[in-house]
Amino acid sequence: MQESAPALDESDSRTALTAARDHLLSLQHPDGYWKGELETNVTMDVEDLLLRQFLGIRTAAETEQAARWIRAQQRADGTWATFYGGPGDLSTTAEAYTALKLAGDDPDDPHMAAAREWVLAHGGLESTRVFTRIWLAMFGEWSWDELPAMPPEVVLLPKWFPLNTADWGCWARQTIVPLTVVCTLRPNRDLGISVRELRSGRHPAKPRPQWTWEYGFTALDRVLHRYQRHPVGPVREHAMRRAAEWIVARQEADGSWGGIQPPWVYSLLALHLLGYPMDHPVLKQGLDGLERFLIREHTPGGVVRRLEACQSPVWDTVLASIALLDADLAPDDPALRRATDFLLAEEIRVRGDWAVRRPDLPAGGGWAFEFDNDGYPDIDDTAEVVLALNRVRHPDTAAVRGAVERGRRWLRGMASQDGGWAAFDADNTRELVRRLPFCDFGEVIDPPSADVTAHVVEALAALENRDDQVLRRGVKWLLANQEEDGSWFGRWGANHLYGTGAAVPALVRSGVSRDNRALRRAVQWLERHQNDDGGWGEDLRSYDDPDWIGAGDSTASQTAWALLALLAVQRQDTEAVRRGVDFLVRTQRSDGGWDEPQFTGTGFPGDFYINYHLYRIVFPLTALGRYRAAVG
């Protein structure tokens, strides 16, 4: 039973909006961009220490600082989770235990004993994900023979052949190619410790001999293992050489690979194993680039050090720009002018891997999520950039108009055959790769999703005639992919609140009647899932357990997503809207921001999650601005 609507003084929402706007403006970098921290789990820090141990460059200071952070994230039951408030995760806990033992923690200390007991009770190292066991194998703590075979010959497969590199999502292909090198060379370096006490002695059951995909790929894995022992020499040499060339060609200007941690780490390992010396420019630039992704903080216990899995300056900047515009900041305000200068400079004018599926689409008009990721412009980011640039007033009108037009052209060209849009590629939907034995680390393909499609539809609706066929096919895709309960699934944010908060405003912007049954069902879903405190929240367990869909502690960002959808349809001060706005007003901090320890961003549904530290400001500010516009 929902509480009655609170009395909301008009001045309260105006005061909250002004405070949030001023706080966001104070966070702008002198170079014009915004960048909040991307907080993830301690796997990033563990693997950074293991990388440095493998390369022989780990220092005592780095280890001590990282260990402080890892210890601080352990929970009362001895585990580490993949998101705030989530359940203990076996692989993350096993990896954290390994890093702390490497740092010198006594296995008999209470925090170590608790972690070890929990790991053993949940299957031990035998039940951890493949990537955890690959790291252990690199240090002789696991047998390479007990890992799936990953031959480098995959880089030789033509694009029409199943399992070629273009079949993988961009993040997966950049990880898999260097991993094939690592797993082929089978290194065994000294870890200095052993974690065999984490073995339970129980191995997961193997699939029974029957004609299923799982059994078929298990049989294929046995064949590949035999080939690994007796490869065709010239083919193997050619594949390893091509893999090295493929990796080097995709290093970014900042030394990263794709601007994200997994391919970055494995590419450094692969090239090092192939004989690249530590002072080689590629390796040196790669290792030096990691420094920009490190965050160090002074705490009462000493300096803590943690590694961001990625950075989001373009995404944060366009979301901040849109929020400020919705908060009635003048379109030619100096802050927006500086942001526009940054965005114009970040346009990617070169062809990337997306051109494999769209060879006739001209380069230009794409923006990446990160500072440097020219190979993989992001369709989602590009849509938001187009929306932001279309609203600002900038002295160089021609430059802005040109960028918007190139963005519009690229977005149209990146539509998949079914009418929807994915994050990085078009028609990256071949599900066969999901069934490979080593694909237990998250999503490995990039099919169209409701949230990305909605953002593109909204951007095109701001620029196109509403009868444009590409736009109409996107609208049709969204309507066809609405969930039975009236919500939309959120691929890159948590979860149905994010998908619904994106889809509803896009459909309204594209001309769908506010009385349309799909929109009415979405409103009803949101109203049913409003919490008693007036806010909305959805726990990340909703990706695995339907009981959590639309359920969770209220957060500022998720409340804002719900309000954006409700305001798009209703455009009035309804009870649900009023209670949601009151939640934002009541929970705002004195500096204009909001507290939000919960993770509301998604990397891989079910596996990897993100706390975008700027979400708790930009989305509430956008919602308050649109509320003020709706109620006058």
C-alpha positions, 0 to 999 in steps of 0.5 A, a space after each residue: 500500500 503506497 503512502 499518500 502523496 507528501 506536501 511538496 513545496 514548489 520552492 523545494 524542488 527549485 532549491 534542490 535543482 539549483 544546488 544540484 546544478 551548482 554542484 555539477 558545475 563545480 565538478 567540471 574539469 578545466 579542459 571542459 569534460 566531466 569524469 566520475 569514478 567508475 567503481 567496480 570490484 576488487 578483481 581489477 586490483 587483484 589482477 593488476 598485482 598478478 600482472 606485475 608479479 608475472 612481469 617481475 615489476 611488482 613493488 612493496 608499496 603498490 602491493 601494500 596500497 592495493 591490499 588495503 583496498 582489497 581488505 577494506 572491501 571484504 564483508 563480515 562473512 569473509 567474502 567479496 561481492 561483485 557489487 555493493 550489497 550483493 551475495 559473495 562471489 566465489 571467483 572474486 573471493 578466491 582471487 582476493 584471498 590470493 592477492 592478500 596472501 601474496 601481500 603477506 597476510 597470514 592464512 590463519 588470520 581471521 579474515 583469511 580463514 573466513 574467506 578460505 572456509 567460504 571458498 571451500 564450502 562453495 566448491 573451491 578453486 575447481 568451481 571458479 570461472 575459467 579466467 580465475 583458473 587461467 591466472 592460477 595456471 600462469 603461476 603453476 597453481 592450476 594445470 593448463 590441461 584442465 582448461 579449455 583450449 584456445 588456439 590462436 588460429 582463430 585470427 585466421 578465420 574469414 568473417 563468414 566462418 563461424 567463431 571468427 573474431 567479428 562474431 565476438 563483441 568488441 570487448 570479447 574479441 580484444 580479450 580472446 585474441 591475446 588470451 589465445 597466445 597466453 594459453 598456447 604458450 602456457 607460461 609457468 612463473 613463480 608466484 612466491 606463494 601457493 593457494 592449493 589450500 583453496 582446492 576442495 577436491 570436488 570437480 564439477 560434473 562433466 556433461 553426459 554423452 548426448 547430442 547437446 551443444 554443451 557436449 558437442 563443444 566439450 568434444 571439440 575442446 578435446 580435439 583442440 587440446 590434441 591439436 595444441 599438442 601437435 599443431 601444424 607448425 607453419 600454420 601455428 607460426 603464422 597464427 601467432 604472428 598474425 595475433 601479435 600484429 592484430 594486438 599491436 594494431 589495436 593499441 590506443 594512443 594512451 597505451 590501452 586496448 579499448 580503454 578497458 582493463 581485460 584486453 589491456 592486461 592480456 595484451 601486455 601478457 601476450 606480447 611479453 610472452 611473444 618476446 617483446 622486451 619490457 622497454 619495447 615502446 608498446 609494452 612501456 606505453 601500455 604499462 605507463 598508461 595504467 597509471 592514469 587509471 589508478 586512484 590513490 586515497 589517503 585513509 587513516 590506515 594509510 594510502 589505498 590504491 585501486 584501479 578503474 576498469 574503464 573511464 567514461 569522460 565522453 559519456 559523463 560529459 554528454 549526460 552532464 551537458 543534457 542535465 544542465 540544459 534541462 536545468 535551464 542553463 543557457 545553451 551558450 553558457 561558458 561551461 557548455 561551450 567548453 564541454 562542446 569543445 571537448 566533444 568536438 575534439 573527441 569525434 572519431 574520424 577513422 574506421 574501426 572494427 565496426 566496418 567489418 559489417 558495415 564496409 560502405 559506411 563512411 568513417 566519422 561521426 562516432 564517439 567513444 566512451 573513453 578518452 582513447 578508443 578510436 577502434 570502437 566508437 560507441 553507438 550509445 555515446 554517439 546518440 547522446 552526443 548528437 542529442 547534446 550538440 543539437 541543443 547547445 549554442 556554440 560560436 562555431 555553428 558549422 563545426 557543431 552542425 557538421 558533427 551532428 550530421 556525421 553522427 546522424 549518418 553513422 547512427 543510421 548506418 549502424 542499425 542492425 537488420 532487425 531494426 535495433 541498435 547494439 553498443 558497438 557493432 551491427 548484427 553481432 548476434 551469432 550466439 554460437 560463441 556463447 556456447 564455447 567452454 571458456 565463455 563463462 565470464 559474461 556476455 560475449 556478443 553485442 546484440 541490439 538492446 532496448 536502452 541503446 535502441 531507445 537512445 538512438 531513436 530519441 536522437 534520430 527523432 530530434 533530427 529526422 522526419 518522424 516518418 523516416 524508415 530507419 527511425 520507424 523500424 527502431 520504434 517498431 523494435 522497441 514496441 516489439 521488445 517490451 517485456 510482458 510486465 510492461 517494462 523494458 530490459 536494461 542491458 547497460 544499466 540496472 535494469 528494467 528501471 534503466 531500460 524503461 527510463 530510456 524507452 518511454 521518453 524515446 517513444 514519446 519523442 518519436 511520436 508514439 501517442 501518450 495514450 498508446 497501450 505500451 506506454 500505459 503499461 510502462 506507467 503502470 509497471 513503474 507505479 506498481 514498483 515505487 517504494 514506500 519512501 517514494 523512490 525506486 530501486 532495482 537490485 542487480 540480482 534482477 538479472 538472475 532472479 526475476 523476484 528482484 525485477 523492479 525491487 531494491 533499495 531506492 537510489 537517486 539515479 534509479 528514481 530519476 530514471 522512473 521519473 523521466 519515463 513518467 514525466 514523458 508520458 504524463 507531463 503533470 504533477 501526479 502522485 507517483 511523480 510528486 512522491 518521487 521528486 520528494 524522495 530526491 529533495 529529502 535525500 539530497 546532501 547539503 552540497 547538492 549531490 546524493 549518496 549512492 553506494 549501490 551499483 546501478 551500471 552494468 558491464 556484463 549482466 550477471 557478472 560485472 557491475 559498475 557504480 558510476 559516481 556521476 550518475 547520482 548527480 546527472 540523472 536526478 538533475 535531469 529529472 528535477 529539470 524536466 519536473 520543473 518544466 512539466 509543472 511550470 
